[in-house]
Amino acid sequence: MPTIVEAAPVASAKGTVGTSETLTLADRLAQTADTRHGAIGETRNKHNVRGYNSSYWLTLMFSVRNRGLLNLWQPMLLVAICACVFTPVAVLYANDATCEALERGSTAFGLVLSALSFLLVFRLNRSATRHYEARQLCGWMMIHVRDVALSATTTLRGSPATRDRLCEVAVAFPVAFMLHLWGVGDPNAPRGAFAAMVEGVFADPSTLATITTAKHRPLALIEHAQSVLHEALGPGGTDLTHDDRRHDAPLEAIVYERLLGSIQGLGQPLGGCERIQGTPLPFVYVAHLRSFLLVVLCACPICFACEWQWATIPLSLLIAIALLGIEAASVECERPFSRSPSKNHHDLERFAVLLSTEVSHMLQRAEARAAGGAQHL
């Protein structure tokens, strides 16, 4: 396996420069865990952490937060105005002939409502599909990050410097992934938070500066990881002596290919989530659906006022909440990542903290194995 090469200077938790003999990546991660995880956790209100008990019916029924109801006040106001204006007119002044004409029109209303229901179902189905596809892609991101860290900590035992540099990417990538997806289509997305969320991760300050200022941090991290891997294990790599290359060339190739595949695999979930986050449903479909929906809801009190009498107002509002609620749910699911996340958005913060903790434990176990081997020697 590769021989140990001289390690580059590394930065401590407070930003001072030391050597790998005094402060390894495992040490830095342990010392800065609370700071980094706290900076990541500040992005989500504790009331909006995803998860609920599906058996608590009453709690879910009367929950107002995280249902997207604030986006419904404009159409609800329009429906309420139509109901409150037309209901008194129909109840107090409409004659039998007028009511019969309106009842005949209610037949057409039923047909239109059926077509509208299909449009709403398709809208919610497509949004839910995007939502679960995004979660699957996040899962693949986590798989590849773990593969990078696992391969580095188990196969690069003779090269702790390269191992740590690849594990730096494994810790920083979920954070960059999160901030980048929040910024798709949002020019006001935070850019200064990255440094706080990866405090103490990078040994080389110039690497941190390069990644922090990059316009596309996830791609910059993938590029950096491939460069580190090629420099260490590629043709002419510095981590292997002439004897190592002669005896361990097949093993070196396997390690190189496995790590390279895991690093390149990070780009696939990244591209998929970018597509979902940056591509809403076609404008023509949403515009037609909302126009059609408002016409139907505003026509509801007109068609049924003679039959429902004064109950027209609450019944019209009830129907509006039911149908507009489907549209609100579709909007919440359509873009599953948000810089102000609710229960309906994926927990990228939790993923970043979880992966950071796992990589830290992997490094601690790797150093324990190395220390145990040294004692036996």
Sequence and secondary structure as in RCSB ss.txt:
>XXXX:A:sequence
MPTIVEAAPVASAKGTVGTSETLTLADRLAQTADTRHGAIGETRNKHNVRGYNSSYWLTLMFSVRNRGLLNLWQP
MLLVAICACVFTPVAVLYANDATCEALERGSTAFGLVLSALSFLLVFRLNRSATRHYEARQLCGWMMIHVRDVAL
SATTTLRGSPATRDRLCEVAVAFPVAFMLHLWGVGDPNAPRGAFAAMVEGVFADPSTLATITTAKHRPLALIEHA
QSVLHEALGPGGTDLTHDDRRHDAPLEAIVYERLLGSIQGLGQPLGGCERIQGTPLPFVYVAHLRSFLLVVLCAC
PICFACEWQWATIPLSLLIAIALLGIEAASVECERPFSRSPSKNHHDLERFAVLLSTEVSHMLQRAEARAAGGAQ
HL
>XXXX:A:secstr
         EE TTS EE TTT  HHHHHHHHHHHHHHHHHTTS GGG S   TT HHHHHT  TTS GGGGHHH
HHHHHHHHHHHHHHHHHH  HHHHHHHHHHHHHHHHHHHHHHHHHHHHHHHHHHHHHHHHHHHHHHHHHHHHHHH
HHHHH TT HHHHHHHHHHHHHHHHHHHHHHHHTT TT  STHHHHHTTTT S HHHHHHHHH SSHHHHHHHHH
HHHHHHHHSTT TT  HHHHHHHHHHHHHHHHHHHHHHHHTHHHHHHHHHHHH  S HHHHHHHHHHHHHHHHHH
HHHHHHHHGGGHHHHHHHHHHHHHHHHHHHHHHHS   SS  TTS  HHHHHHHHHHHHHHHHHHHHHHHHHHHH
H 
